[in-house]
Amino acid sequence: MTAQTMEELVSLCKRRGFLFQSNDIYGGIKGLYDYGPMGVEFKNNLKQAWWKSMVYERDDTEGLDASILSSPVVLKHSGHEDTFTDPLVDCRACKSRWRADQLLENNKCPNCKSEDLTEPRPFNLMFKTAIGPVDDGSSFAYLRPETCQQIFTNFKNILDSTSRTVPFGIAQMGKAFRNEITPRNFIFRVREFEQMELEFFVKPGTDDEWHEYWINKRIEWWVNQGIKKENLKKIEVEKNELAHYSKRTVDINYVFPHGEEELEGVANRTDFDLGSHTKNQNDFKITSEVMKNFSSTTKLAVQDLEEKKWYIPYVIEPSAGVDRGVLALLNEAYREENVDKDNKRILLSLKPHLSPIKAAVIPLKKNNDDLVNLSKEIKSNLQTLGLGRVVLENSGNIGKNYRRHDEIGTPICLTVDFESLEDKSVTVRDRDTMKQERVSIENLSEYYKKYFN
């Protein structure tokens, strides 16, 4: 059973330290959220799982961490300055602003129900910031609206420094920024977010095959993170709704608490991006309708060693939002269960590799030095194994500790009791089944490693 409403997830996230409204003590800023102690661990675990699958487990991918500030020249040539817009309308009655394509109720203002709306006009979603000591408008940069453009502008740098050959990919995770008109649905649509993007460069003519490969690969990855396959749907984006760079895009949708929407997109960007940024475009047969007369000084092309010809690679792009991934996995893992007729519990049945805390060590009595010292020793030994965060819960209330760790998704709790001082063993409780077993402290490290690996 997933969460029934978004309010259930929002409540859990605040209560247990996953997510907070940013600048909350001053009333908050819409569309901005801060990850708390549990949230930052969970998010980092998700990112590490993505990086491991994209870079460490493959032999055809390199990583990148590029600047957040983007030159306006780059985003002019990529098409973002001209096309990265949403249709904006104003309500003349209450002065609120809305995306025109989201006014589902007969073109009425969602706030006051007035029909006195302005005509839609394009609104550029990119944030600007001044560069240098004088803000006179002559020197500025954009906060990047997506992470991929720096991958394209670094294409030759990576090619030259790694001696990669097509097909190969460049992976990047990082912040992106979009000045959303109406941020909504918790962390689903926000103004500051993180992306996990791969740009996979292929030879023209092989792009359709690689596109299908990555669609299936990405669905498989999300299933491995804990989302049921039947809850993921492949949606073909209609041609009239494709981005300006796309030949074909397939969205991987998930049924969030607010409805079915995109979790990840897999696009065939053709040669648009490298073609847009390359020098001497006329030397190549570029299939996309890119802008001409760019000022790039670099030829972003590779040589076909058999045909002795230069060509611009096509790009397949799987692009996922970290925040949307967090929201989907929280929703998928959310459970409410009756422990007995008088008690129920909430738990997050997360995959162990994603859990914010891997194990909690709990001394049965908080003011007993022998129990506490043994618990600290066990916690320290497990922490050195490097599988994630291990915590010491020294509150003395075993029942409340179990419930707290159920709610934050901790897979196992280890209770150190008075018997542990005699038989050198602890009680290990499983989160999902609530079953308990005694494990000797001597064998605890091997048990722990086997559990997570």
Salt bridges, closest charged atoms under 4 A:
ASP60 OD1 - ARG58 NE 2.84
GLU62 OE2 - ARG164 NH2 2.95
ASP82 OD2 - LYS76 NZ 3.33
ASP86 OD2 - ARG99 NH1 3.56
ASP90 OD1 - ARG97 NE 2.60
ASP90 OD2 - ARG121 NH2 2.68
ASP101 OD2 - ARG99 NH2 2.80
GLU105 OE1 - LYS113 NZ 3.31
ASP116 OD1 - ARG92 NH1 3.00
GLU146 OE2 - HIS80 NE2 3.04
GLU146 OE2 - ARG269 NH2 3.79
ASP160 OD2 - LYS156 NZ 2.65
GLU180 OE1 - ARG99 NH1 4.00
GLU180 OE2 - ARG189 NH1 3.55
GLU192 OE2 - LYS175 NZ 3.01
GLU194 OE2 - LYS43 NZ 2.81
GLU194 OE1 - LYS47 NZ 2.97
ASP207 OD2 - LYS247 NZ 2.90
ASP208 OD1 - LYS247 NZ 3.20
GLU212 OE2 - ARG248 NH1 2.77
GLU236 OE2 - ARG248 NE 2.63
GLU261 OE2 - HIS258 NE2 2.98
GLU264 OE2 - ARG218 NE 2.73
ASP273 OD2 - ARG269 NE 2.65
ASP304 OD2 - LYS203 NZ 2.45
GLU317 OE2 - ARG269 NH1 2.97
GLU332 OE2 - LYS228 NZ 3.91
GLU336 OE1 - LYS344 NZ 3.25
GLU337 OE1 - ARG345 NH2 3.01
GLU393 OE2 - ARG404 NH1 2.51
GLU393 OE2 - HIS405 NE2 2.89
ASP406 OD2 - ARG345 NH1 3.05
ASP406 OD2 - ARG403 NH1 3.40
ASP406 OD1 - ARG429 NH1 3.04
GLU407 OE1 - ARG15 NH2 3.21
GLU407 OE1 - ARG16 NE 2.67
ASP417 OD2 - ARG438 NH1 3.01
ASP423 OD1 - ARG438 NH2 3.28
ASP432 OD1 - ARG431 NE 2.82
GLU446 OE2 - LYS449 NZ 3.05
